[in-house]
Amino acid sequence: MNFEFKKMYNQITQNKRNTSILLITFVLFFGLFGYTYGYVQGGTQEAGIGALGIFGIIAIIYAMVSYYSSGKLTLAIAHAKEIEKKDHFELFTTVENLTITAGIPTPKIYLIDDTALNAFATGRDPNHAAVAITKGLLDQLNKSELQGVMAHELSHIKNYDIRLQSITVALIGLIAMLSDVFLRSMFYGGQRRSRNNGKGGGILILVGFALAILSPIIAKIMNLAISRQREYLADASGAMLTRYPEGLARALEKIAADTEPLEVANKATAHLYIENPLRNEQGMKWMNSLFSTHPDVRERIKRLRGMNR
């Protein structure tokens, strides 16, 4: 088991490095978008650089506001209600014992009054965090399975996944909005102002159109890549906390077998849950797999059970 722990710690380091690369790429992409917008609108490099600075300031302010309010907003969207220890003693005891092992403060605990099976963690850091679980999942899990799920969510908190996800979601929302602004502005003078810039200006306009159209898609794919890596990481970290990977594996089997979508979930918050709460529709399975916010649950279970060997 010590060998497995060492292997998991190495994987944690690798995943964090890969995530940093993805975020740097995201920032560079956003900068190119801002410069292109300014150049197309103003027709000069100075205008492009100026727009890049303005877009950067807007992005920072937007991210900061989202950083401090995203946790409360997510809980409100999920209709999650904070609960007390006297009403859910076993759940509280499980979370408290795991936080002692993880070395983090005990987060606030919320219950979602829904029979679907799911759970998530949110907040900005271990000192300002919360975990939420649906009533359906709480009713269906035995003790070891509940420990597995809560350990998974606490791992998201300990690994600062909740902070990363909040900032990433904020940036994705902003760049999607700016893409729409860019496309609309092209029909209100952008083309006319850039027509006199010659061949170079025409090429830049094409680049701008490509950025505006593709940026939401690229941003989404980058977010999915981060989310998928973080789910594997949380599974492994959670199993290390409980020292019983089978508990989480069995819980994931129950969650995967549940076909009921979570009514309070939406595309903006789906990536936060332990498993996709929207439930992919039948049809284009390859497309659903490409844009799923979570890795294949069968692969997750396989990896967990591989830790016992």
N, C-alpha and C positions, 0 to 999 in steps of 0.2 A: 504493500500500500504506500510506503514511503516513496518508492519509485514513481508511482502514479501521481502522488502529490507534486513531486519535482517536475514531472512532465506537464502537469496542469499549470504550475507557476510559469514555466517556460512559455506555455500557450497564452497565458494572460499577458505576458510581456510582448509577445508577437502581435496579439490582437490590438493592444493599445498602440503599438507602433503603426500598424496598418490603419487604425482609425485616425491617427494624427495625419497620416499621409492623405487620407480621404478629405479631412477637414481643410488641410492646406490647399488641396486641389479645388475644393469648393470655394474658398476665399479668392483664389486666383481667377476662377471662373466668374465670380461675382464682380471682381475688378474689371475684367475684360468687358463684361456686360455694361458696366457704368461708363467706361471710356468710350465704347462704341456708341452708346446712346448720346453722350455729349458731343462726340465728333459729328455724328449724323445731324444732330440738331443745330450745332453751331458752325460746322464746316471747317474747324481748325483744331490743331492738336491741343492748343491752350484750352479750348472749350471742352475737349475730351478729358484732359487732366482735371479741370475744374469740376466736371460732373463726377469724375471718379472720387474726388474728395468729398463732395456733397453726399454721394451715395454711401460712402464709407461711414460718414457721421450718422446718416439715417439708419444704416444697418446696426451700428453700435447701440444707438438709443433704443431701437426696436428690440434688439436682442436683450438689452438690460431690463426693459419693461417685462418682456416675456419671461426672463430668467427669474424675476421675483414673484410673478403672478401665475406662472404656468401650473404650479401644483394645485393651488386653490381652484383654478379654472377647470383643470382636468377632473377634480373630485366633484365639482358642481355639474359638469357635463354628464358624469356617470351617476348622478343622483345618489352619491355615496353619503352615508350618515355615520358620524363618529359614534363609536360604541364604548361602553364601560366594562371594566373587568368583571364586575359582579354579574353581568348578564352573559358574558362569554368567557368564563374562567379558563377553560382549556386552551382556547385560541390565544388569549393574553399570555398565559403561562408558557406556551410554545414559543411565542415571539420573544418574550423576555429572556428565556433560556438561550435561545439562538443568538440574540444580540450580545449576551455576555460572552459567548464563544467567539463571535465575530469581532468583539471589541468596539462596538458602536452603540450610540444611545438608542433606547427603545423608541421607535417611530409611533406616531399616532395610528390608530387602527380604525378602519372604516368598513362598513357592511353595505353591499349593494343588494337591494331587495329584488332579486331576479333569480329565476330557477336555472338559468344557463350556468355552465361551469367555467369560471374564469377568475383571474386575480391580476393585480398590477401594483407597481410601486411608483411613487411620484415625489416631487419636491426638488430642491436645488442642491442639497448636500445632506450628510448623515444627521446634522443637527436640525434640519428643517425638512423632514421626510415623513411620508405616510405610506401605509400599505392598505390595500382594499381587496376584499374578497366577496364574491357573490354568495348569497344565501344558499343557492343550489350547490355550489362547490363545497361550502362548509358542511352541509348536510351529508354529502356523499363520501367525504374522505375519512379514512381511519387515522389513527394517531401518526403513524410513520409517514403516510402520504401527506398529511397536513404539514408535518415538519419539513418534508421535501419541498412543497410549494412555498412555504414561508421562507425557507432558506434560500430558495431561488430569488425571491423578491428582495430579501435583505442583501443578497449579493449584488443586485442592481444598485442598491443604495451604497454599499461599501465600496464598490468599484466606480462610483460616481457616474454610472450610466444615466441616472435620472438627470444630472446636470447636462451631460452631453446631448441627450435626447431633446431636452428643452431648448437648448441653443440651436440645434440642428433644425428642429421643427420651425423655430422662429425665422431662421434664415431662408428655409424653403418657402415659407409663406410669403416672405418679403420678395424674394426673387420671382415667384409666380405672379405677384401683383405687378412688379415692375415690367415683366414680360408683356403683360396686357397693356400697360401704359405705353411701352415702346411701340407696339403694333398700332395702337390708336393714333399716336403722335405722327406716325409716318404718313397718315392721310390728312394731316393738318399743317402741312408746310415742310415737313422733313424732307420729302422727296425733292421739292422745288429748291430748297436751300442747298441740297447736296448735289444737285444736277450739274452745277458749275464747277465742281471739284475735279472733274475729269474722270479718267479711267480708275484711278486709285479710289476716288470717292464712291464710284459705282460699286467697286468690289467691297468696300467697307459697308455699304448699304446692304449688300447681299449677306455679308457676315452678320450684320445686325439683325436681319430678318431670321437668319438661321439661329442666332442666339435666343431671340425672342420666342421662337417656336419650340426650340429644343430644350431651353433652360429648365422649364418645369419637369420635363421628362428626365433629364440628366440629374437634376436635384433629387427627384424621387428615387432613382436608381441608387444614388449615393447613400441616401437615407436608408434604403432597404439593405444595402451592403453592411452598413454600420449596425442596423438592428439585428440582422442575422448573426453577425459575429458576436454581438453582445448576448444573444440568447444562448449560444453555445457556451460562452464564458460563464454566464450566470448558472447554467445547468451544472457545469463542472465545479464552480465555486460553492454552489449550494450543496452538492454531494460531499464536498470536502468538509463543510460545516457539520453535517449530520453524520458523516462517516457511513452513510447507508444509501448509496445511489439508487437502490431498488425502490425506495420509498417514492422518490420523485418520478422514476420510470413508470411505476404503477399509476401514479396520479395523472401523468401525461396520457396514459392509455385511457383512463376514464374521461379526461377532458376531450381527447380526440374522438371518442365514441359518441360524445354528445353532439347532436345535429342542430340544437337550438341556437339561433343567433342571439347575441346579447343586444337587446333593444336600445340601450343607452349608449352603445359604442358607435363610432363613426370612423371615417377614413383618417381623420386627423389624429385620433387617439388610439387607433387599432394596434399600432406598433408597441404600445406600452404594456399590453396584456401578455400573460404567460403563453397564450396561444391565440391565434387569429380569432377575434370574437365575431367577425362578420360572416364567416363560413362561406368559402368559395362556391360560386354557382357552378352547376354542371355545364359542360360545353367545351370551350377552348381551354383545356386543362393546362396546356403548355404556357398559355398567356397568364392564367391564374398563378401558376408556379413562378413565372418570371417576376410578377409584381406582388407576390405575397410578402407580407411584412415579417414572416417567420420562416425559419428553415423547416424542412419536412420533419414532422413530429416523429416519424419512424426512424429517421437518422438520429434524432436527439435521443430517443430511447435506446437505440443501438449503441451509441457512444457511452451512455450512462452505464449500461450493463457491461460494456467492455472495461469499465473501471474496476470491476470486481475480479477481473482475471489476473 
